[in-house]
């Protein structure tokens, strides 16, 4: 958003730090975590609150890989790069478990029963079977589910089969983000919510970040605003594509209807059940793709009714269940479906991480470490580099 002269109270306070991190979602919280591990003095600013964007509104599924199945990623990037991407998300998950989740499962409402991709067509099932073979060959063994196996697990006739990751898990994404940032705050980081950034200037050997409520001086800025990056700087206008996702949650159900987080229809629908019984679900965006572009925070009847109709087609007993929450979250898509790390042209003191394409939990913690390492030591970021060629020609 733009900031008027009347809203600009930036002259009322000034703060200094080694680093200013813009964005208090999973990427920004993770950047603060890794920076403070290196003893840096860190300030985190956000236009809203902690996890107020997609990080607090997502499906909470900690998956391996990208939005596309492994078979398609192999076709797009080659087998070596596909394996590299899956290894990255595997390490990301392992680090989150080791450093953040283990011992805090109840606080984070985590469910560690695995996750599964479920097919809604024979075509999708063939893709999952091919993915399973490729994954096993590349050291990522998964459990292939035929129609009878998935019917027995979910007690539904809706799916043709699936591919299960026994180590997959689901988690409250808002509480996870808060915990990551909380660990950084315990090491001295400071967070300034409701500070909308409207100017980033180089001043000698410092960077000045101007928000609606204060000015911040630092040696370097890490921009981790993902979908909102184009609102902070025009460099991202053709690099990050804001896309709305819609979700809903039901009242607690009388029984557990799914033991796993389920990612169906090539990931366009997804659902899991909290330990307390609520079913959370998202998707149906593909049926209204043009309407779901941009920054709107409104739910629409078309998507919400379509999503709930899908759930009822899978579990007819949900027809009489009350929906208690409906919400949206704006995701930042990249041209090729992968996140990227870079720096603003000609401004080496301003580096960024963006483009998670709906998989911020799967990439964000480790990608933020790559961002921090390149900021501190100039360490190469490999395929994460923003200069790579994307499918949209970015």
N, C-alpha and C positions, 0 to 999 in steps of 0.2 A: 504494500500500500504506500501511497504518498504521505508525506508529513507536512502539514501546514506550518506557517510561521508561528501561529498561535499555539500549536502543539509542541513546538520545539522548546524544551526546558533543559537543553543539554549544557547550558552554561552554569547550571546550578550545582554541579558536582563534577569532580574529575578524579580518576583512579589510574593507577599505574600497575603494570604486571609484566612478566616476561612474555606471556602469550595471552591474547584474547581469542577465545573460541566463540564463534557465532553459531548458535543453535544448541538447544538443550534436549534434542532427541537422542536416539541411541548412538548416532555418530558423534555428536558433540560431547555427550557424556563419556563415551569411550575415549575420545581424544583427550579429555581432561584427565581421565584415569591414567592413560599411558604417560602423559606429560608429567603428572605429579609423581609417578613412579621414578621418573628421571630427575626429580627434585626441582622442577620448574614451578614458578609462581604463576598461577593460572586464574583467569577470570572467564566465566561463561555468561554470555548474554543471550536473551531470547525475547522475541516480540511477545510471546505468551508466557506460559509457565513451563515447568519441566514436563517433557513428554506430552505437550499440548497439541502437537501435530500428529502425523501418522504413527509415530512411535507409541503413542498412547491410545491409538484407535485401530490398530492392525488386528489381524487374526491371531497373533500370538503363537504361530507355528514355527518352530525352530528346525527348518528343513535343510537338507543338503542340496547344493546345486542352485539352479536358476528357475525361473518360471517355466521354461521349456523342459521336456523330458531329456534325459541323457542322450538318447538316440538322435534327437534333433540338434542338440548342441554339438555332437560329434559331426553331424552333417554340415553344420554351419562353420565350425572352427577347426575341425580336425580332432582326431582322437587324443593327441598329446595335450592340446590346449584344454579340451574337455576334462581330461583327468586332472589337469592342473587346477582348474576351477573347482572341481569337486573336492580335491584335496584341501583347497583353501577353506571351503565352507566346513569341511570336516574338522580342520584345526580351529576354526572360529568357534564351533560348537564345543569342542574339547576345552578350549580356554575359558569359555563362559561357564561351563560346568565346574571346572577346577577353581576359578577365581571368584565367581559370583553366585552360582546357583546351588552348588553342593552345600547342604546344611541349612538352606533357606527355602526349601521346597514349599513348605506350608505358607510362608510369607508371600511367596511368588505364585501361589496357586498352581504349581507345576504338576503336570501329569506325565510320567515317564513310561507309558505303556507302548511307545512306538508311534510312528505315523505311517500312513499308507496313501499311495496314489490309487484312486479307484476309477475304473473305466466305465463310461456311459455308452460306449459303442464298441463294436468289434474292431474298428479301425484304431481306436485308442488302446484297446487291449493288445493289439499287435505291436504298437509302439512301446507299450510297457514291457512286453515280452522281449522285444529287441533291446530295450534299455537294460533290462535285467541281465541279459547275456553279456552285453558290453561292460556293464558295471562289474560283474563278477570277474571278467577277464582283466579288468584294470584294478582289481583289489578292493572293490566296494561291494561285498556280497549283500544281496537283498533277498527277501523271501517272496517268491512269485506265488500269487494267489490265483487259483482258478475260480470259476463261478461258484462252485460248491463251497470252497473255503471262505470266500468273502460273504456268501450267504449265511454260513454258519456263524461267522464272527459278528455280523451286523444284523442278522435276522431280517434281511430285505432281499427282494428279487431285482433291485434297481440296477445292480452293477454286473458287468460281464467278467470281472476279475480285478486284479490289482497287483501292486508291487509294494511290499512293506519294508520299511526301515525299522528294524527292532530297536535301534538306539535313538530314534526320533523322540522328540518331546514337545509338549505345548506348555505355554507359560503366560502369565499376565504381563503383557509387554510394557504397560505403564509402570508397574511395580519393578520390573526388571530394569528399566531405564533409570528409575529413581534410585535403585540400589547401586547401579554402576556409578552414577554421579555422586551418591552418598559416600562411596568409598574414596572418590577423589576429594570430596569436601573434608573427609576425615584426615586427609594428608595436606590440607591447607588451601585447597581451591576455594574460590568464591563464586557464587552464582547471583546474577541480577536478572530476575524475571521481569516481564513487561517493559523491556527496553528495546524498542524497535530500532534497528539500525537503518540509517538513511544516508550515511556517507562514510567512506573509507578513504583516507588520504595518507600519502607518504609525506613525512616531515623529517627530512634528513635521514638519520639512522633509526627512526622510529616510525610506527604506523599509528595514526589517529583514527579511532572508531567513534563515530558520533551517533548517539541514540537519542530518543525522545526525552530521556531523563538524565543523561550524563555523557561525559567524554572519557574515553579510555585510551591510554598510551601504552604501547607495547613494542617489543622487538619484532614480533611477528604475529600475524593473524591467521587463524585456521577457520575457514568458512565451511560449516557443516550444516547448512540449511536445507539440503536436498531439494525437495519440490519447490521451496521458496527461494532458492538461489537466484532465479531470474528477477525476483523483486528486489534483491540486494544489489545485483550488478548485471548490466546488459550482456556481459560475456556469455551468460548461460541461456540467452534467449533461444538459441538454436541447438542447445546441448542438453537441456533438461526439459521434459515435457510433463507438466502437472496433470495428473489424472485422478479423478475422484473414485474411491472405492466405498461401497456401502455395506453395512453390517447390521445385524440384529441379535438380540439375546432373548431367550425365553425365561419364564419362571422356572424354578427348579422342577425337574421331572421326577416322577415316582420311581423310575428305574434307570439304570445305565443303559443307554441305547447304542453307545459306541465306545469301545475300549481305547480307541486311537483318535488322533487328529487325522481327518480325512481330507484329501486334496483331490477333487474330482473334476472331470471334464477339462483336462489339461490345465487344471488349477484355477479355472474360472469360477468354481464353487468350492467352498471349504467349510468345514465345521468340526468342532470338538466339544466335549462336555467337561465342565469344571468339576472339581472334587465335590462341590456343594450341589451339583445336579443341573445347573443351568446349561443350556445348549447355546453356544455362540456360533454364528455362521455369517459368511460374507460371499459376495459374488454377484453374478447376473449382469455384470458390467458390459460384457461382450454383446449383449442384445441391444444396448443403447450407447454404443461407443462414442458417438459424436456428443451426446448430451453429457457424458461423464468426463469430458475434457475441461480443464481449468480448475479454478480455486473455490467453487461453490461449496458451502458447508451445509446445504440443504439435502434432505433425503427426498426421493421421488417415489410416488406410488407405483410407477411402472417397474422399477428395479426391486423395491421392497416386496411387492406382490409376487413378482417373478421368483425372487429368492425364496420366499416362504412357500410358494407353490412347489418349487423344486424339493424343499425339505419334506413336504407332505407326500410328494410322490415317492420319496425314499422311505419315510416313516409315516404311514397314514395316521398313526395315533396322535401325531402333532397337530392335526386339524383343529382340535379343541383346546390346544394349549395357548396360554396368553403370552404375547410378546411384550416384554417390559421395557426394552431399550431399542432404539433405532438410531444409527449414527453414521457419519461419514468420516473419511480420512483422505487427505490429498497425498498421493504418492508421486515421487519424482522418477520418471522413466528416462532411460538413456536410449540412444539410437540402436544399440545392439543388445540391450538387456542386461548389461554388466555395469557395475559401479566404476567410477574413474577418479583418479587422483591427479591433480595438476596445480598450476599456479597461474594467476592472472598475467596476461601478456605484459612483459616488461616490468613486472612487479614481483620480484622473488620473495618479498616479505609477506605476500598474501597467497596462501596455498589453500586448496580446497579438496573436499571429498563430496561426491554427489552421484546421483543416478542409480539408486539401489533397485529400482524397478520392482517394487513390492516385496523385496527380500532383504530389508534392512537388518532383521534379526539374524539372517543367515550369513551376511557379509560384514555388518557394521563394526563389530568389536575388533576383528583382525584388520579390516581395511583402515580403521582409525590408527592402529598401531603402525601400519605402513606409512600413513600420512605423517605421523609424529616422527618416525625414523628418518624420512626424507627431509623433514623440516629441521631436525636437529643435526643430522650427520650427512645429509645428501645421499642417503641410501637409495638405490634404484628401486622403483616400484613394479618393474616388469610389466605384465599384461594389464595391470591396473592403470597404466599411464594414460593420461587424457589425450595424448597424441595419436592413439591407435585409430585405425580406420573403422568407422561404424557402418552399420547396414543402411543408415540414412545419409551416409556420406559426410558425417561430422568430422 
